[in-house]
């Protein structure tokens, strides 16, 4: 285990990283833009382990950073709001997130975010800008299952910021194996407010929305394809939602 891997498992290190990142990013979420949070009542009484948050994905880093802010605020008994960020004095650190290995090793900023609890995995079907089909890496699976034993995990089943991209079966296999509480999350507005990496602004004054839905009722014995379909419906990224909305068109025109 490398030094960075050891450091990110130390609570004090994670707390400092959350405090630094939180202070830097709070204005962009709550002051320069507006954030609307709903459904935090669905996460207030969750157990401290074996909880998997599944979400659509719009930027590399802003999405995860926002989740960290919200979970820390909920720890301080805030409901559907961030308020003043004093919650960063004692942040919620039993949290990891799944991220592509190549993304997290890109530069010093991404390496810093890696210390915030990144579980780096090899991309299933994309590597260095090229389409590459791979099977599920057993070492990546073990990494996630071990983290679930004592923590919450955020994962983005699509593995890309492209709206309505197909989900990856790896998420369903993790659900079947670990039988976690699965909380779907739907976010929007981040693609409008931030650039793709989520570190610089594209449009100020945007409305950022984060909706935590009720935990899914899952038949863990169902085929992986069925579970994945249920997850994609819950995060509103399945084909039927693509036909309902114009997000993909608006996003293309906005760029």
C-alpha positions, 0 to 999 in steps of 0.5 A: 500500500502506497503512502497516499493510500495509507494517508486517506484512511487516517481520519485526521488527514481526511478531516483536514482535506475536507476542511481545506477543500470545503472552505475553497469550494463552499462559495462556488456552491452556496454564494456564486451559485445557488444550491437546492437540496431535497430528501436529506430526511432519507439519509438522516438515520442510515447506518454508518456502513454498507450504504451505497449512493448511486448518482448521475454524473455531470462533472469530475469533482464538483459532484463529489465535493457537493456530496461531502458538503451535504453529508457533513451538514447532515451530520450537524443535523441540518436539513436540506440546507448547507447554511454556514459551513461550520460543519467542516470543523467536524466533518463526516469522514466515513465516506469514499467515492469510486473514481477512474484511476486515470482521472485521479492521477491526472495532476496534483489537484486530482491527487489531493482529491484522491486523499479525500477518499477516492477508490480508484478503479480501472475504467470498464470501457474507456482508457486514455480517451480510447474505447477499451472493453474490459471485464470487471477487475476483481481487485477493484471489486475487493477494494469497494466491498472492503470499504463498504464494510465500515463506510458509505460509498458514492458511485456513478454507475455511468462512469462518465459525465455524458448524460444518458450513457449506459450504466455499468454492470459492475455496480449491479454486481457490487449490489448483489454481492454486498447487499447494501442499502442503495440510495439513488441521487439525482443532480442537475445544474452542475454541467451548466455552472462548471466546466467538465472537471468541475474546478472552474466556473462556466456560468455563475448564478446557476441553480444546482439541485441535489435530490436524495431519493428513498432507498431502493427496494432491491431483490438481491437475487435478481439478475445483474441486468435487472438490478442495473435497470432499476438503478438507472431508472432511479437516477433518471438516466434510463432511455425513458427519461431521455425521451422525456427531457431535453437535457442532452439537447440543451447541454449540447447547445450550451457548450 
